[in-house]
Amino acid sequence: MKFEISRSALVRGAFAAAFVAAGALGAATGASAETRVTYKSAKSASSYYQMGVEIAEAIKAGTDGGIIVTLEESQGSVQNVMEAAVRTGNYVFTTPPVLVKLAQGGKAMFEGKGNPKFDEIRALFPIPSLTMHFVMRADAGVTSLAGLEGKTILLGKGSFGATEGEKYLKLFGLEGKVTIADAELGNSAAALKNGQIDGFVTAGSYPAPNVIEAAAGTGIALVPLSDDEIAQTKRTKIVIPAGTYAGVDTDTVTTSLPVVAYTTTDMDDDTAYQLTKTFWEQKAAMGDSAAWWKAVSPQMLENLTGKLHPGALKYYEEAGVAVPDVTK
């Protein structure tokens, strides 16, 4: 029996084969299109780790799963910066900009640990700052740092807020004039409510959970700092808006330590661009579920130390966001 294959059948077969090949190529391309990013933040119990969770969810949603962010717990910002010298690929980490400057200069905690890789650190976007809160019982009548004299204050131990609070007491002549409570900061709201302390000092992104708890349990006041006092601390001025905490109906001027999400030049420009663009596009939605994102604005780029990643810079230029010349 003789079989004949028509020209049209051959053409149809060729098209079918091409279609299958194109489908296979598309599937392979889709599989390889997913970009993995490691995000090193803080201890798992901290608010900054929770921010990492929120960023990971926002990036996944904003890129339709094109970029997947995996969180890693950290023991702190110094560790995050040190790992920038040995990590490769899409490594993102959070740290105050001052630590990047110290690492690149081989100073302070980085003395004798210098590495050329530190010069390859590049900034992406700011995240909520560590904001100093001087929280007092409302009936204590304290309206300035000088008013802390004779009061019992809880500083806590080992945290940035404790170290900074102790520094301020010395700086403004209050050392030995304030009774320091011997208790853990986690007990601050209960101790304030029970009258065991007149106030406590804490640092964190606002609204801070422990301050919210204190405001719900008893009337509180936040102690503002003057512009002269802020200048003496050499920290960044920040304003906690009125209404952030129950019963605090006026703006509170205080100090902060900026925190930024960084990467290195190992990250390609397109990934850095997409991460930065998606972060800002998702920020409003993040702020609806977690109020601390509302405190983040493009103006915080003024606090940057070092260079922006070229991919991030591309986004800011497209969006018309002014960035300091030194970061370009």
N, C-alpha and C positions, 0 to 999 in steps of 0.2 A: 504494500500500500504506500502510495506516495503522498507525503504531506507538503503543503506549500504555506509559507508564512508571508502574509501581505506586508507591504511597506508601512501601512498604517499601524499594524500590530507592533512592528518593530519600534515605531516612534512612540506608541503608547507605553511600551515596555521601558524605553529609555527614560521617558518622563517619570514613570513610576519609580525606577531605580534612583533617579535624581531626587525625587521627593523623599524617599526613604533616607538617602544620604544626607539631605538637608535637615531632616528631622533628627537624625543621629548627631549631626554637627550642632544643631540648636540645643539638644539635650546636654551635649558635652560642654557647650559654651555656658549654658545656664548653671551647670554644676560648678564650673570654675569661676563663675562671676561672683560667688559669695566671698566676701572679704572678712577675714577674722582679725579682730583687734583685741589686745589684752589691755585691761584698764586696772592699774594698781592704785588703790585709794588709801584705805586706813583700816583700823581694826573693825571687825565685823559688827561690834556693838555701837559704833560711832555713827553720828549723823552723816559724816562724809562717806561712809560706806553705803548708807541708804541713798545718798545722792548718786553714787555710782550705779546702784540698781536702777534708779530713775533715768539716768542717762542711757544705760544699756537698752532699756525698754523703749525710750524715745528714739534712739538711733535705729533700732530694728523696725519700729513702726514707720519712721520717716523715710527709710530706704526700702521699704517693702521686703525686708529681710536680706537686702543686698550687703549690708554690713552687720555682722554679729559681734557684739562686744562681750567678752568674758571677763568677769571681775576676779581680781586676786586680792586677798586680804594683805594688809601691810602693817608693820609695826611703827610706821611713821614716815614723815616726809624725807628725813635724811636717808633712810633705806631706799625710798623711791628714787632719789637722785643718784645714789651710789649704783643702783642697778642699771641706770641709763648707760653706764660705761660698759656693761657686758651684755645687755639685752639687744637682740636684733629684731628686724621686722617691725610690725605695727605695735610698738610698745607705747602706751599712753599712761602718764602718771600725774598725780597732783602734788603740788608743793607751793609754799610761799615763794615768790620770785627772788626774795633775798637769798634763799638757799642756793639757787642756781648761780647767782653772782658769786657767792662764797666758794662754791665748787669750782667754778671756772677760774677763780683766783687762788685756789688751794689754801683758803684761809679757815680759821676757826675749826669746826669739827671735821673739815676736809684737809687740814694741814697734813702734809706727808702722804696724802691719798689722791693727789692730782692725777688726772688722766686726760689725754687729748680728746677722748670721746665726749667729755663734758662740753667742749666747744661746739659739739654737734646738736646740743639740745635746742629745740625750737618750740615756741608757744603756739597754742591753738585758740583757746578761749578762756575767759575767767569763769570761776564758779563762786558760790557764796563765800564771803570773807569771814575770817574769825573775828568776831565783834565783841569788844569788851562790854560787859554788863556789870554795873555796880548796883545791885538790887538791895533795897532797904524796905523795912516795914514802913508803910505810909505814915503810921503814927509816930515814927522816930523823928520826923521833921527835918530830915537831912536833905539839903538842896545843893550841896557842893561837896567836893572832896574834903575840904577843911572841916566839914560837919561830921566826918567820921571819927574825929577825936573823941575818946571816951566810950566808943561803941565796941560791941563784940561782933567780930566779922569772921565768917567762914571762908577760907581761901581754898581749901582742898589741898591735894598734894600731887606733884608730878606732872600736872597738866600745864599747857601754855597759859591758861587763865590764872593758875596759882602763881606761876613764875612772874607773869606780868603784873599781877596784883601786888605781889611782894615788892617788885621793882617800883611801882607807883607810890607805895607807902614810904619807901626810902627817899624817892625823888622829891616828894612834896612835904617832907618833914614830919611824917606821921609815924615813923618807926618808934616803937615803944609807947606810943600814945593810943594805940588801938589794941584791944585784946583779941588775939587770934584763937578762934575756937578749934579744939582738937577733935575734928570729926571729918567724915568723908563727905565730899561734895554731893554724893547721891542722896544724902539725908538733908540737904539744904532746905527743901520746901517744908518738910515736917518740922525741922528745927526752928524755922522762921515762924511757922504757925503756932508752935508751942511756946514761943517767947524765949527759947534758949539762945538765940542769936538776934542781933538787930539787923543783920544783912549778910549777904554773901557776894562773892565775886566769881563770875563765870565768863568763859569766852566760847563763842560758837556762832554759827550762822543764825540770824534771827528770822522768824521767832524761835527761840531756844526752848526745847521741851521742858527743861527744869524751871525756867522762868514762867512759862505758861502755867505749870503746876502750882508754883508759888502764888501767882496772881489769882488763881482760882480758889486757893485755900485761905488767903488773907489779903488785905489791901497792900499793894506795893507801890514803891516809887523808884524810878531810875535816876541815878545821880549823873548829871551832865558834866562835861569838861569844857573849860573855856578854850578859846583858840590858842592862848598862850600856853596853857597846860598841855594841849595836844602837841604843840611845837616842841615842848621840852621832852615829851615821850619819844619823839622821832618816829611816830607811827602815822598811819594814814587816817585822816578824818573821815568819819561816816556818820550818817544820821539815821537813827531808828525812828521811823514815822510814828506819829501819834496814832493810837488805836491798835498798835501791834500787840500790846498786852492789855488785858482788862484793867481799867482804872488809870491807865497812863494816857492822858488825853492831850499831851503836848509832845512835840518832837524832842528827841534826846540826842544831843551831839556827844559823840564818844570816839574812841579810837578803834582801829581794826588792823588786821594783818591780811593783806590780799592773798588769795589762793588761785592758782591758775592750772589748767590742764595743759601739760606739755607732752611732746613726743621727741623724736630725733630725726635726723636727716635720712635715716633708714626707711622712713615712711615715704611712699611716693606722693607726688603732688596731688594726684586725683583723689586719693584716699583722704588726705588732709583737707582738701577742699570740701569733699562730701561730708566729712565729720563736722567741720566747722559750720557749713551751710545748714545741715540738718539740725545741729544743736540750736542755732538761733531761730530756725523755723519752728521748732518744737517747744521753745522756751515758754511761750504763753500757755500751752497746754500743760506743761509741767508745773507752772505756777498755779494753775487751777486746782491741782491736787496736793501740792506742797508749796506753801507760801514763801519759803526761803528763796525760790527761784525768781520771785518778783523783785528781789533786791539786786539782781544781776543786770547790768546794762553795758552797752558798748563803751560808755565813758570809762569803765574800769580798765580798759586797755591802757590807759595812761599809767597804770601801776606796773606795767610789764618791765621785766629785766631781761635783756637779751633779745634775740631775733624771733620774729614770727616765722612759722613755716611758710615757704613760698605758696603752698596750696591754700593755707589760711589767709595769707595776704591777698591772694587773688580774689577770694570771696569778699573780704572787707572792701577792696577797691571797687568791685562790682556793685556792692551794696551802698557805696558812698559813705562808708564809716571811716572817720578820721583816725589814723593811727600815728603814734609818735615816730618821727623820722628815724630815730635810733633803732627801732625794731624792724626796719625793712631790710 
